[in-house]
Amino acid sequence: MKIGIDTFSVDSGRTAVGGYLKQILKRIKPSSYAQYELFGWDFDRFNFTETAPDIDFISRCRVNGRTANALWHIVSYPRFAIGRSYDTCFFPAANRRVPAESPCPSVGTVHDMATFWGSRKTRVHLGAVGRVVFPSSLRHLDRVIAVSDFVKDELIKLAGVKENRIEVIPNGIDKELFYPRPRNNEETVLIQPFSFRRPYILYVSRIDYPVKNHIKLIEAFCIFRDKTKLPHRLVLAGGDSHGADLVKEAAQNCKYGQDIFFTGHFPQESLPELYAGAHFSVMPSLYEGFGQAVLESMACGIPVVCARAASLPETAEHCALYFDPQSAEDMADRMINMVSSKAVYNECREKGLEQVKAFSWDTCAEKTLKLLQETAAK
């Protein structure tokens, strides 16, 4: 059987969605039974070579841009899939790009339904063409992988996908990369080209207003500093996205703005060291389809203060201190609880380390590849 894998809209493998695809590709073993093939932008040709050196890459859609690519999936993809004789096609970023219909069986992974979250000005956009065909396209998939029960419920409610076509397969955690590291009493964490003075509170997320809720966190940080008089800094690790200028303006206007540090895009391979140096991490996001940063923090032995929102309680379960993400005061109170009680801190840390044992990229890849092959065999 021959299985095509769409690499459009996975950000050249650099973001969480791209990391998801790379984790799947790393676990594809040579087989006489199933042949896999990648297709996508020509500039992505070598971005997956190290991860999947034995899988061919077919360049398509020479015109760059979201609308042009959406039209390629609607108009040209069916002919392409037939010409390549695919038995099934896999769309690992189906919440961003999926064809209106497929001439062969199709499977797509939906990481979130953020395109329906918030107002028209703030929600994640698929482009004019994509948004029109998106719900119908999801319903045309033979099988849909949801990364959480939260996303599964949204697929049913917002896109009308039938429950019996949805398979919940949670993401995993790379335990060879994310694990507890000893961090003694050094005052500074050196991660080239950065130098972070301790103690610091960490939030790993793209700077995206309002969905990632950075401004409310900045307000909570100010309350935290006022009430505790502690010297903690706030490290915001993530590249700029929608509304980043508003977030940076809020930081500048904060009385502790000199202690708020923006790293920009932070390399995935250096994240464990950044987590290891943190006192604790905060996840204030209003919307997450899964909450990968929560898992990463817990896997590194760093306790989490977490918003009671979207999929986050499903990922963290009983291992975090929860707050109302709309209340800076409530967020600050939970942050204060984390630093003021050693028993609470240690309990969250130990429970977090136990929780991450349930999440494995091996299991995720195994279930995903099995679903692809079952779909192709029908």
C-alpha positions in Angstrom: 0.0 0.0 0.0 1.1 3.6 -0.7 0.4 6.4 1.8 0.9 10.1 1.0 1.7 12.5 3.8 0.9 16.2 3.3 3.6 18.5 4.8 1.9 21.8 3.9 1.0 23.9 7.0 3.4 22.2 9.4 5.7 25.3 9.5 8.6 23.4 8.0 8.8 21.2 11.1 9.7 24.1 13.4 6.6 24.5 15.6 4.5 22.1 17.7 2.5 20.9 14.7 5.7 20.3 12.8 7.2 18.5 15.8 4.2 16.3 15.9 4.8 15.2 12.3 8.5 14.7 12.9 7.8 12.4 15.8 5.5 10.3 13.6 8.1 10.2 10.8 10.9 9.2 13.1 9.0 6.0 14.0 8.2 4.8 10.4 10.2 1.7 9.8 11.1 0.3 6.4 8.4 -2.1 5.3 7.5 -4.1 2.2 3.9 -3.8 3.3 3.5 0.0 3.5 5.3 2.7 1.4 5.2 6.3 2.6 5.7 9.4 0.6 5.9 13.1 1.6 4.5 16.0 -0.5 4.6 19.7 0.1 6.4 23.0 -0.7 9.7 22.7 -2.6 11.5 24.8 0.1 10.6 22.1 2.6 12.3 19.4 0.6 15.2 19.1 2.9 13.5 19.9 6.2 12.5 16.3 6.8 15.6 14.6 5.4 17.3 14.1 8.8 14.0 12.9 10.3 12.9 10.6 7.5 15.9 10.0 5.2 14.3 7.0 3.5 11.0 8.7 2.6 10.7 10.4 -0.8 9.6 14.0 -1.0 7.4 15.2 -3.9 7.4 19.0 -4.5 4.0 20.6 -5.3 2.2 24.0 -5.4 4.9 26.4 -6.6 2.9 29.5 -5.8 3.4 30.4 -2.1 0.6 31.8 0.0 -2.3 30.5 2.1 -5.1 31.1 -0.5 -3.0 29.6 -3.4 -2.3 26.5 -1.3 -6.0 26.2 -0.3 -6.9 26.3 -4.0 -4.3 23.7 -4.8 -5.8 21.3 -2.3 -9.3 21.9 -3.8 -8.4 21.9 -7.5 -5.1 20.0 -8.0 -4.8 17.7 -5.1 -7.3 15.1 -6.4 -5.4 14.7 -9.7 -2.1 14.6 -7.8 -3.4 11.8 -5.4 -4.7 9.8 -8.3 -1.4 10.2 -10.3 0.6 9.1 -7.3 -1.7 6.0 -6.8 -2.1 6.7 -3.1 -4.2 4.2 -1.1 -4.7 6.8 1.6 -3.5 10.3 2.4 -2.6 11.7 5.8 -3.1 15.4 6.7 -1.2 15.9 10.0 -2.4 19.6 10.2 -6.0 19.1 9.2 -7.1 22.0 11.3 -5.0 24.2 9.0 -5.1 22.6 5.6 -7.3 19.7 4.3 -8.8 19.1 0.8 -12.5 19.6 0.1 -12.6 16.0 -1.0 -10.1 13.2 -1.6 -10.2 10.6 -4.4 -8.6 8.1 -1.9 -9.4 7.4 1.7 -8.1 10.2 4.0 -7.0 10.7 7.6 -6.4 14.0 9.2 -5.2 15.1 12.7 -6.9 18.1 14.3 -4.9 19.8 16.9 -7.5 22.4 17.8 -10.5 24.2 16.5 -9.0 27.7 17.1 -10.5 29.0 13.9 -13.9 29.1 15.7 -12.5 30.6 18.9 -13.0 34.2 19.8 -14.1 37.1 17.6 -13.4 37.4 13.9 -10.6 39.9 14.7 -8.8 37.5 17.1 -9.4 34.0 15.9 -7.0 31.9 13.9 -7.7 32.4 10.3 -7.6 29.8 7.5 -8.0 32.3 4.7 -11.1 33.2 2.7 -11.2 29.9 0.8 -10.2 27.7 3.6 -12.8 28.9 6.1 -15.7 28.3 3.6 -14.8 24.7 2.9 -13.2 23.8 6.3 -16.1 22.1 8.2 -17.3 20.2 5.1 -13.7 19.1 4.4 -13.4 17.7 8.0 -16.6 15.8 7.5 -15.2 14.3 4.2 -12.2 12.7 6.0 -12.7 9.0 6.5 -11.0 9.1 9.9 -10.2 12.1 12.1 -7.6 12.0 14.8 -8.3 14.4 17.8 -5.4 15.1 20.1 -7.7 15.3 23.1 -11.3 14.6 24.2 -11.8 18.4 24.3 -10.9 18.6 20.5 -13.1 15.6 19.8 -16.1 17.3 21.4 -15.4 20.5 19.4 -15.2 18.5 16.2 -18.7 17.0 16.9 -20.2 20.3 18.0 -18.6 22.8 15.6 -17.9 20.8 12.5 -20.6 18.1 12.7 -18.1 15.3 12.4 -19.6 11.9 13.4 -18.3 10.6 16.6 -17.6 7.1 15.2 -15.1 8.6 12.8 -13.0 10.3 15.4 -10.1 8.6 17.2 -8.6 10.3 20.2 -4.8 9.9 20.1 -3.0 12.2 22.5 0.4 13.7 21.8 3.5 12.3 23.5 6.5 13.7 25.2 10.1 13.2 24.2 11.5 11.8 27.4 15.1 11.7 25.9 14.9 15.5 25.7 12.5 16.5 28.5 13.5 15.1 31.9 14.5 16.5 35.3 18.0 18.2 35.3 19.9 19.1 38.4 19.9 22.8 38.9 21.9 23.7 42.0 22.2 27.2 43.4 23.7 29.0 40.4 22.3 32.5 39.9 22.4 32.5 36.2 21.2 30.0 33.5 23.3 30.3 30.4 21.7 29.1 27.1 23.5 30.7 24.2 22.9 33.5 23.2 20.8 34.1 26.4 21.6 34.6 30.0 18.7 34.2 32.5 19.0 35.4 36.1 17.2 33.2 38.6 14.7 32.9 40.1 12.3 33.2 37.2 8.7 32.1 36.3 8.4 30.7 32.8 5.7 30.7 30.1 6.4 28.9 26.8 4.1 30.0 24.0 4.0 32.2 21.0 3.1 35.8 21.8 -0.5 35.8 20.5 -3.1 38.2 21.9 -5.6 37.5 23.3 -5.7 33.7 23.0 -2.4 33.1 24.9 -3.4 35.6 27.6 0.0 37.1 28.1 -1.4 40.5 29.3 -3.4 38.9 32.1 -0.2 37.1 33.1 1.7 40.3 33.2 -0.9 41.8 35.4 -0.8 38.8 37.7 3.0 39.0 37.8 2.8 42.6 39.0 0.4 41.5 41.8 2.6 38.6 42.7 5.7 40.9 43.0 3.7 43.5 45.0 2.4 40.9 47.5 5.5 38.7 47.9 8.4 41.2 47.5 10.3 38.3 45.9 12.9 39.0 43.1 11.3 36.6 40.6 11.5 37.5 36.9 9.1 36.5 34.2 10.4 34.8 31.1 8.1 34.7 28.0 9.6 32.2 25.5 8.0 32.3 22.1 8.0 34.0 18.7 5.8 37.1 17.9 2.4 36.5 16.5 -1.0 38.3 16.4 -1.1 41.3 18.8 2.5 40.8 20.1 3.0 44.6 20.1 0.1 45.0 22.6 1.7 42.4 24.9 5.1 44.1 24.8 3.5 47.5 25.4 1.7 46.0 28.5 5.1 44.7 29.7 6.7 48.1 29.3 3.9 49.8 31.2 4.2 47.3 34.1 6.1 48.7 37.1 8.2 45.5 37.0 8.7 45.7 33.2 12.5 45.5 33.6 12.1 42.0 35.0 10.0 40.7 32.1 12.1 39.1 29.4 11.0 38.2 25.8 13.2 35.6 24.2 11.5 35.4 20.7 11.4 32.0 19.0 13.2 29.6 21.3 14.9 26.5 19.9 13.2 23.3 20.9 16.4 21.5 21.7 17.2 24.2 24.3 13.8 24.3 26.0 14.6 21.6 28.6 17.5 23.8 30.0 15.1 26.7 30.1 12.5 24.7 32.0 15.1 23.3 34.3 16.1 26.8 35.5 12.6 27.9 36.2 11.1 28.0 39.7 7.8 27.1 38.2 5.9 27.6 34.9 2.5 29.2 34.2 0.0 28.3 31.5 -2.6 31.1 31.3 -3.8 30.3 27.8 -7.5 30.8 27.1 -7.5 28.1 24.4 -5.3 25.0 23.9 -6.2 21.9 21.9 -3.7 19.9 24.0 -1.3 21.8 26.2 2.1 20.5 25.1 4.0 23.0 27.2 2.3 21.7 30.4 3.6 18.2 29.6 7.1 19.5 28.9 7.3 21.4 32.1 6.1 18.5 34.2 8.5 16.1 32.4 11.3 18.4 33.4 10.2 18.3 37.1 8.9 21.9 37.1 5.4 22.3 38.7 2.7 24.1 36.8 0.2 26.8 37.6 -2.5 26.4 35.0 -5.6 28.0 33.6 -8.9 26.1 34.0 -9.6 26.4 30.3 -10.1 24.3 27.2 -8.0 21.0 27.2 -5.6 22.1 29.9 -7.3 20.3 32.8 -7.5 17.2 30.7 -3.7 17.2 30.1 -2.6 18.3 33.6 -5.4 16.6 35.6 -4.8 16.8 39.3 -1.1 17.8 39.0 -1.4 21.6 38.8 -2.7 24.5 40.7 -5.6 26.0 38.7 -6.9 29.5 38.3 -9.6 31.5 36.4 -7.7 32.7 33.4 -9.8 35.9 33.2 -8.8 36.9 36.8 -5.3 38.3 37.3 -5.9 38.2 41.1 -6.8 34.5 41.0 -3.8 33.7 38.9 -1.5 35.7 41.2 -2.9 33.9 44.3 -2.1 30.5 42.8 1.4 31.7 41.9 1.9 32.8 45.5 0.6 29.4 46.7 3.2 27.7 44.6 6.1 29.7 46.1 4.8 29.9 49.7 4.2 26.2 50.4 7.0 23.7 49.9 4.6 20.9 50.4 2.3 22.1 47.6 5.3 22.7 45.3 6.7 19.2 45.9 3.3 17.5 45.5 2.7 19.2 42.1 6.2 18.3 41.0 5.9 14.6 42.0 2.4 14.2 40.6 3.5 15.9 37.3 6.4 13.5 36.9 3.9 10.6 37.3 1.4 12.1 35.0 3.8 12.4 32.0 4.3 8.6 32.1 0.9 8.2 30.4 2.0 10.2 27.3 4.4 8.5 24.8 5.3 9.4 21.2 5.9 5.7 20.6 2.2 5.0 21.5 1.0 8.0 19.5 2.9 7.0 16.4 2.0 3.3 16.7 -1.7 4.1 16.9 -1.5 6.7 14.1 0.3 4.5 11.6 -2.0 1.6 12.4 -5.0 3.8 11.7 -3.4 4.9 8.4 -2.8 1.4 7.3 -6.2 0.2 8.3 -7.8 3.1 6.3 -5.7 2.3 3.3 -6.6 -1.4 3.4 -10.4 -0.7 3.2 
